[in-house]
Amino acid sequence: MNKKLLCIVLCAAILAFPAAASAHVFIKGNLPDTGAILHVTPDDDPIAGEQASLFFDIQSPALAHKPYTPILSITDDRHIQTTVPATASGNAVNATYAFPLQGVYRISLVVEGERTPVHEFTYTQRVSRGTLNTLPVDTTPAWAQAGLLFVIVTAIAIMIVFYNRRTFIRKYSK
């Protein structure tokens, strides 16, 4: 009986609180049957002002075992475009880039090969951590620090009151 109840509670908890899986992003290409899997480190949530690695795994039968040239460009929300040096090895394209500020960036990978059509992959990446307007962002707001201090002081005061009145509490709890 207890094992069944535990199993039901565990299954309900798993269904009630699903974990979102967003480790990699699939980008559909401009041609049929093409796509690329994009992974941005760290954790697909880059930090502004720090180096991020971009990994593309290109899925295209037209590019299989053929040399190609990757052209990676990143455009920020002010429409300033930056061409990023990228290296190709097999189906993989690697690059490093430091997103300068928080914001929305358009990542565009164009792959040109000999006797193959041009492949284009575009993805919009949001950068929400790191520097904001070239100033470091404080991750803990002041109201949260004050609230935490208030809770700690209140808890200590309650413990002192209960400790000093323990004989009265013991007397009246019988």
Summary of the structure (lengths in Angstrom):
residues: 174
radius of gyration: 26.8
end to end distance: 35.7
largest distance: 92.1
contacts: 431
relative contact order: 0.14
helix: 28%
strand: 40%
